[in-house]
């Protein structure tokens, strides 16, 4: 069973940047898509960004122009570059892998944006 491990979260000031990484324990080539979701306290988990096997990407409207998702198949890693961070970006960020018949999730990494 492939496992996902996120890293790169932390505390950052408004306007700052962070890069999250999601390392898979196995190949990600066969995945339909990989993505980042987030969940703030008291809110539902929401999609932040996703990258499909074809390389197509999509983003939540709230992060368009600020966040960039990318993948390195050789390193079995997906990244989320987050720029111009806002307090409302504060959440636990989860890595997701869509394997068509099932979803895999990482354990999450906390991102806190302080004003």
N, C-alpha and C positions, 0 to 999 in steps of 0.2 A: 504494500500500500504506500503510495507516494504521500509524503508529508510536506507541509508548507511551513516555513518559519520566517516571520517578519522581523525586521530590525530597522533602526533609524529614527524611531520616534523620540520625542523629548519635549522640552520646554523652549519656546522661542517667542520673541517679541513680535508685536504687530508689524507687518511688512517684511518680516524675515522669511527665510527659506529652510526647507528640510527636504531630504531625499529618503524615501522609504524603499526598502528592498524586501523582496519576497523570494527566498531561495527554496527550490523544490528538491526533494531528495532523489527524484528520478526525472526522466526526460519529460519535457513539456511540449514536445513537438506534436503529439497526438491530441492535445487538449483543444476543444472547440474555441475556448477563450480563457483568458485570465483577467482578473480585475481586482479593483480595490473598492471596498465598501467601508462605510463608517457608521458609528452609532454614538450619538451624544446622549447624555443622561436624560432619561424620560422620553426619548424619541425612538422611532423605529430605525432599524438599519436601512441605509440607503446606498444606492450605487453612486460611486464617485467617478470611476473611469474604468474602461474595459478595452482590452485589445484582443482581437480575434486572430485566429491562426493565419489568416490572410494578411494581417498587418493593419486591417481597418481598426480604427479607434472610435470610441464615443465617450462623451463626458456629460456629467450633470451640468445643467445650465449655470449653477452657482460657482463652478470651478473653471469654466471655459476661459481660456486665455491666461490662466494662472497656473494650472496643473498640467503636467505632461506625463503620460504613461508610455513606457517603452519595455522592450524585452530583449534579452540576450539568450538565445536558445542554447548556445554552447555552454554558458554558465548556468543554465537552467534557472534564470532569475528574471523577475519582473520588477521594474522600478516605478516609483511615482515621485516625480520632481514637483515639489510644491513651492511656489513663489508667491510673494505678496500675501502672506498669510493674514487671516482675519480672526478675531475672537470666535466667530461662528464656525470656524474650521476645527475648533476643539472637539475631539472625539476619540474613541478607540477606532483605529483603522485596521480592517481585516483584509487579508489576501484571500482571493477566491479562485478556484480552478473549476471550470465547467468541462466535465468529461462526458458530456452528452447524457449519460444515464445517471450521473451522480455529480454532486458538487463536493469539492474539498474546501476546507477552511483552515486558515492558520489560527494561532491563539490570540492574535491581535497585538497592536502596539499603540501606546497612548501618545497622542499629540495634543499639546496644550499651548495655546497662543495667548499670551498675556498682553494686556493693554497698560 
